[in-house]
Amino acid sequence: MRDKTLTDKNATDLANLQAPTLADFEMLAGEAYERLPEDFRRLCDGVVIKIDDFPDDDTLREMDCETPFDLLGLFRGIGLAQGGGMMQTGQFPNMVWLYRRPILDYWAEHEESLGHIITHVLVHEIGHHFGLSDDDMEAIEAATGEG
């Protein structure tokens, strides 16, 4: 049965939809980052956000994932809570990965907007950099308007 709120034009639009690309995800992650509270973003100076389709095989083994779809995002680096405020020579920058295909799979199975999911994963992974509690991360996410 057809949903009465779905017009013919909307059906056509949906039929022509394509999955967001890596570049689309970069744009969505950038927009999500810009919505984070300014004082929080200021503390994130130097954190690099990367978008990949899936985690690499080493990461999947290290994180004990059963499938490549088990991991939506990952923080790699030395968090501020572990004394990572100063970059050492030869040290890679702190990085957050968002994994496009697992996020899209999660989106397809849940009733949340893609923007909300990307914001949630981004806040959660950056939260590892700071050693934040789940409550702290929920408050930051709520401040973006996506929580």
N, C-alpha and C positions, 0 to 999 in steps of 0.2 A: 504494500500500500504506500502511496506517495505521501510524503510529508506536505501538509498544506502550506507551510511557510516557504517551501522550495519552489520558486517560479521557474518557468521555462528558461529564461535568461540565466538564472543561477545554475540550473542543471547543465546548460551548455558550458558555462564558465568552469564548473567542477569537472566536466568531462575532458576539458582541455588543460586541466592543471597538471603540472609536472613537479616532481620532487625537487625541493630546494637543493641547489648545488653547493659545493664547498664555498664558493664565493658568496652565495646567498647566506650561508651560515656565518661567514666572517662578518657580513653586514649585520645580521641579527645579533651576533655576539657583541659587536661594537656598539650597537644601539642599547643592548642590555647593560653593558659596562657603563655607558654614558648616563643611564638612569640610576646607577648606584649613588648613594649619598656622597657628596663631594669630599667630605673628610675621610671617608673610607677609600675613595679612589686615590686620594693624595698619598695614603699609606701604601697603596699598591704600586707605587712608582717602581718601574723596572720589571714587573711581572709581565711575561710574554704570553699571549693567548694564541694557541695554535688550533687549527681545525684539521682533522683527518677523518677519513671514512671509518676506519677501525683502529684499535690499538695494534701495535706490532706484536709479533709472536713472543718476543722476550717479555713484554709487558703482560701479555695474557698469562704466561707461565708464572711470572713473579706475583701477579695478583690472584693466582689460582682460579682463573676463569674457566668455566666449562665450555663456553662458546664466545665468539667475538662480540656477541650482543650483550654480554653481561656487564660491560663497563661503559657508562655514559660519559664519564669525564675522569680526569686524573690531574692531581697536582704533583709536580716533580720539582724538587729543590730543597733548600733549607729554609724552613719557615721562620718567621720572626720569633715564634715561641721557642724555637731551638737555637736562637742566636744568629739567625740569618739576615740580620740587618745590614751587615757590611759584606760586600762582594769581595771574594778572595781572587787573586790572580789564577787564571786557568779554570775558575769555577764557571759552570754554565749558569745562565740567569734562571731565576725561578720561572717555571712555566706551568700553564694550565692548558690541558688538552680537552677539547670537546669532540666527541666522536659522533659524526653525522648519522651514520647508518643505525647504530643502536638508539640514538635519540629519536630518529624517525620511526623506528620500530616501537619504541615506548609510546610515542605520540599516537600511533595508529591504534594502540590498545587502551588508551585512557582518554578521558574527557577533559583534557586540558589543552590550552592553546600552545602552539609550538613556541611562541615567544615566552610564555610562562615557564615551560620546561627548560629552555635554554638559559633563562635567567636563574632558575633554581639550581641547575647544574653549575653554572658559573659562580654563583654566590657560595655554593657548597664547597667547590674546589678552592676558590680564593680563601674561604674560611679556614681551610687547612693551613694556609700560609700564616694566618694570624693565630691559629690555635683556638678558634672561636667555638663556643658551645652551640648546640642545635638551636637553642633559644635566641642567641645572638644572631645567628644566620637567618632565622625566621624574621626577626625584626628588620634586618637589612633588606631582605627580600620584600617584606611588606612595604618598606619605604620606596621601592621602585614602582609600586602600583601594580606589580605582577603577582604579588603574594596573596 
